[in-house]
């Protein structure tokens, strides 16, 4: 094997490791911000979730996970979650986990039109968010759905690298989705929580809320070094393409 081939192989392994770690952060964050389950509490109390986050964060950034108190029971975890993200004045959540609830994020669009724009990203990869159930997590602009979509893009990037195929389309898709949707959404959630941080949210969830916007921004910067800076004009052209075409090829 030549030196140049060895170098490319090494770069591919490094890129694959980074993509896998990014995928882990997104998937773990999706678990954390979904409605609390007994399995989630167990993973927090045993430290498995925090350990996995720490490893993934240190692989992709300078972040590490601190030792924080964990809810003592599922009821305590649920109460803090629902009081923060589901309940509020006049039936509106104090800190909504759906992007269309933030007027400054939808930019004058109706919530329905905004969600269609988000869904366009999913559709390009053959995905369709479930909207039939009453749970907010089934909305295409719910934080959990967005995090899971980013995890999928990272998986496809890693898969392409491992097969010696072009990973640039998946990296461009991540960059565009981060810029247009996820980063502003995470920033809005963090700002909202800063005003509503006294409702018993688990310390680990609160910490992830605090660091995730900056982490996502650093991933956007890393992606831009690989595939170029985000271009609003290029994104507009891509968005006007037929759904059967790849927006990032």
Beta strands, then each sheet from edge to edge (+ up, - down):
end
